Amino acid sequence: MTPPRTTTPTQNQNYKRKYLPEDADQAIVQTPYGRGLVVRTRRADNIKEIQLLEWESFAKKVSSPPPEPFMLYTPVEYPSVTPHIGDDVICQYGRGRIMAISIVDMSPDKENKDCDKNSNTNTSSNDNGATPTQSPLKLSEPPQKSKPTPNQKPILKYTIALTSWRLSQTRKPIHVHLITPPPRVVRKHTLNEMDAHSRVSFAQHQKSRANAQFSKQKDYALALITYAGAVDAVRNVQHDHSSNNYVRADLVVVMVTCSNNAGMCCVHLKKWEEGRKFAQNALILLDALYQKRGRNIHGILNGEGLIDAKLFGEWRVKSYFIVGRCCLEKGEEDVASGVLKKGLAVGKVYLEEMGTEGCKCK
């Protein structure tokens, strides 16, 4: 009988495949087989595992196409796909999003005009004291603008809003203007991969979409889904280095307004219990903010025009109205009466302030 084959621990380690983490910023590259996503890069041999995103068009050309997705393993450094406005990119300053793309004017007009000025002022004289002579370049014949050749590519300037780092105590993004090297396009982060600032920005974008669906399209069912998605995006947000007081203030605003607006959608759709929960969520947030009056977040909101009559008056009255209406429709008259009385009392407290300073409210 043949004795059993034995292996050393070192050999076992070589046969056992180790888990390699995916790249934090997965680049989208242009391969000979279409666009591909660089899932991970092996440090040991620099092999890139690329998922081909356009494999269907190439699978039709093969008699027995492999199961999806197509994977390409290569050490080749493929170029990035062409960046477009709205793409997430990586540049030498970090990760960001392209806000604008413009063509750089490289015409030599300005340089030639400067040369003309210099040629008219520069004079020369010989050793015999002869009269200085002007440059032979005539003013009546300006140099012609050089025309780009047909194969010459225009030089592009990319305006990028950085998301990987920000200035402290501000919500304004840092913009960089980049010509060379061009940025590399990367996959957009999923919601779970976003930091606190990105989640709040995503929720604000969802709120803008939902406002149009509610006011212009009158599509209350779709607006409810979008408002609820905005609330869920920041419901359990984990604050990190990116969440300064401005981010926390924006989070409170988007949570309260989207909760109230989702409750209004439920009123239109006659979803009474769901609408009641949304409005009660807004009241909980407003009550927590009321307990912290005079602190950083409250001061930021007041400084931006969200006065107390707006925060604790108008928004709370709207929440009380939604809760009261939902309770009334469910047959809970006593509860509805008590809630609506609270809303009336709150409105009276801030009515005078809203009348005198309401023009400052956003």
Sequence and secondary structure as in RCSB ss.txt:
>XXXX:A:sequence
MTPPRTTTPTQNQNYKRKYLPEDADQAIVQTPYGRGLVVRTRRADNIKEIQLLEWESFAKKVSSPPPEPFMLYTP
VEYPSVTPHIGDDVICQYGRGRIMAISIVDMSPDKENKDCDKNSNTNTSSNDNGATPTQSPLKLSEPPQKSKPTP
NQKPILKYTIALTSWRLSQTRKPIHVHLITPPPRVVRKHTLNEMDAHSRVSFAQHQKSRANAQFSKQKDYALALI
TYAGAVDAVRNVQHDHSSNNYVRADLVVVMVTCSNNAGMCCVHLKKWEEGRKFAQNALILLDALYQKRGRNIHGI
LNGEGLIDAKLFGEWRVKSYFIVGRCCLEKGEEDVASGVLKKGLAVGKVYLEEMGTEGCKCK
>XXXX:A:secstr
        HHHHHHHS       SS BEEEETTEEEEEEEE TTT  EEEEETTHHHHHTTSSS  SSS EEEE 
    B    TT EEEETTEEEEEEEEEE    THHHHHHHHHHHHH  B  TT    B  S  TTS        T
T    EEEEEEE S   TT    EEEEE SS  EEE    GGG  HHHHHHHHHHHHHHHHHHHHTS  HHHHHH
HHHHHHHHHHT    TT  HHHHHHHHHHHHHHHHHHHHHHHHHT HHHHHHHHHHHHHHHHHHHHTTTSHHHHH
HHHTT  HIIIIIIHHHHHHHHHHHHHHHTT HHHHHHHHHHHHHHHHHHHHHHHHHGGG  
